[in-house]
Amino acid sequence: MDRVYVGNIDWKITSAELKEHMESIGEVVSAEIFQDSTGRSRGVGLVQFTSPEDANSAIAKLNDSTLGERMIFVREDRKDGKGKGFKGDKGDGKGKKGEKGDGYGKSYGKGFDKGYGKDGKGKGKGKGLQVGPGDRGRLLYVGNLPSGIPWQKVKDLFKQYGNVIRVEMPTDMNGESKGHGNVLFETEDDAQRAIQELNQSDFEGRSIVVRLDNYV
């Protein structure tokens, strides 16, 4: 595996800038940020290194690093040509050129402000969770949470249904949860599964509300 998948890329970042960032690890063969039909960045891309060792180092050292105004995530490229591809790559689903379906077409283009750090840490510093059109279908609103519930418990609950990228829990002046928040999944399928299983379910004595966040 000499290729890595990069998500949550700042909309303003170019493929050349992504390549330069990755070259801090080792020699990069290619770096491409995917675009939609209008030429706008999807906020995700692929980077190919000359060696698997450099690719693994990039995952270890550049995941959660800052590029532009966002913290990117870097992981192993798991598709290997399967799923919906870009630029005519073969796919095994319904998406066209990766714009829909289960492949790389899904956009990760939200920005989690530096103040939150990993998984919502930071207790209100910075600008908070920034979302865009690419997050539709993957960003959930969670309401009627128990007062003071920590974000870690919320993440533990939701990650049973898929890969949770971030959890945001607004807090009061005492640093305690206000009883609602947002959960961002890696895929729409995982988000829908969480809605089906958790909406109106009991969580710490409360019947929680889980639905798509429509304000993206």
N, C-alpha and C positions, 0 to 999 in steps of 0.2 A: 504494500500500500504506500504509494508515493504521492497521493493526492488527498487534500483536506477540503472540507466543507466549511465555509465561513458565513456566519449569519449576524444579523443585527448591525449591518454596515450602514454608516451615515449616508444619507441620500446624496450628499455632495462629493463623496469620495469616488475617485475614478479607478479604473482597473490598474492604471500605472501606479497610483498611490498605494493601492492594496499590495501590488507586487513589491514596491519599495519597503513597505512595512514587513512583509514576510521575508524579505532578503536579509533581515537582521538575524535570521536563523541559519540560512544556507542558500545555495543557488536555486533560483526559481526558474522553471522551464516556461510556465505560463500562469497568468492570473486573469480571471475573467469575472466581472460582476454582471449578473444577468439583468436584462432589461425587458420591460413590457413592450407592447406593440407601439407605444408612443415614444419609445426611446428612454423612458424614465427608469432609473435604477430600481430593481426589486429588493435591494437591501441584502442580497445573498450572492455568493459566488463560489468558485472553485479555484484552488491554487495547486499546481503540480510542481513538486520538487524533483531534483535529480536523484534523490535517494529516499528510501523508506525511513532511514534514520532521521533525516531532516524533517520529514513530515511528522514523525512522532515527537520530535523536539518542538515543533511549532504548536502541536496540541498541548504539550506540557507547559510551554513558556508563554504562548501568546493568547491562550484562552483567557477571556476577561481582561485582555489588554485594551488600551484606549486608542482608537483610530478616529481622527476627527473629533466629534463631540459625543461619541458613543463607545460603550464597552462591547467589543465583538466577542462572539463565541466561536471557537475553532474545534472541530471534531473530525473524526475519520469520515471520509466519504463512503457512505454505506450503499449507494445506489449502484455503482459500477455499471452504468448504462441501462439499468432496469428502471421501470417506472416511466414517467413522462420525461422526456429529455428536451434540451434546448438545441436549436440549430439543426433540427432534423434527426437528433439521436433517436434510436428506436425506443418505443414505449410499449407497455403492456396494458394500458388503461385507456380512458376516454379523453384525456386531456389533449389539447392541440399545442404542439411545441412547448409543452411543459407549463402552459398558462393555467391549467386546471388539473385536478386529479391528485395523485399521490406522489408525484415526483418533485423536481426542484422548482416547479411552478409556484409553489406557495411562498409567499414573501414573509421575511422576518423583519421587515423594515420598521421596527419601532425603536425608539431610543430610550434606554433606561439611564436616567441621569447618574452621573458619577456619585452623587451624594448617597444613592441607595446601595452602591456596591453590589455584592453578591446577594441574590435572592431577597432583595428588599431591605437589606440592612441599612442603617443610616438614620433612621427615625426622623424623617422629614427634611433632611438636609438636601440642598439642591432643588432641582425643578420637579423631580418626581417622574412618574411613568409617562412617557410621551409615546403616543400611538398614532398610526396612520392607516390609510385604506388597506394596506397589506395585512393588517391584523384582523380584518373582519372574518368572523367565523372561528377565530382561535382565542379571542379575548373574552373572558367570562366575567360577569358581575356576580359577586357572592354577597348576599345580604342576610340579615337577622342572625349574625354570628354572636356567640356568647361574648359578653363584655369582657375585655381584657385578654381575649384569646391570643396567643402569640402566633406570628406568621408561620413559624416552623410546623405547628400542628396543622395549620391549614394546608401547607404544602404536602405534608405527609398524607393527608386525606386525599388530596387530588392526584398525587403522583401514582396512586393505585390504578389510574385509568389512562396513563400515558406520560410522556416526557413533559414536565413542567419547566418552562424556561425561566419565568419570574413570578413572584407573588408580591403584590403591593398591599399593605394594610395601613390606611391612614390612622394616625394616632392623635390622642389629645395632648394637653399640656403636660400630663404626667407620663407620657410615653405609652399609654395603654390603647389598645385597639378601640376604634369607634363602632365596631360591630359590622363593618362591611369592607369590601376590598375587591381586588381584581386578580385573576389568575390567567396567565398567558401560556397556552399549550403550544407544542411544536407543530401539531397537525389539527386540522378541522375535525377529523374523525375522532381523535382523542377528546377534543372539547365536547363534541356531541355525546360521546359515551358518558362523560362526566355529568352532563346535564340530565341525561336519562336516568342515571343511577343515583344522583345526589340531590336533585331538586325535590324539595319538600321532605327530605330525609332527616332523621334525627342526628344531631351532632352536638355532643356535650349538653343534651337536654333542650336543644332548640331545633325547630323545624326550619332549616335553612333554605334560602332562595338561591337557585343557581340558574342563570340564563345568559344568553349572549349579551355582551355589552354593545348596545346599538349606537353608541356615540363615537364611532370610529369610521 
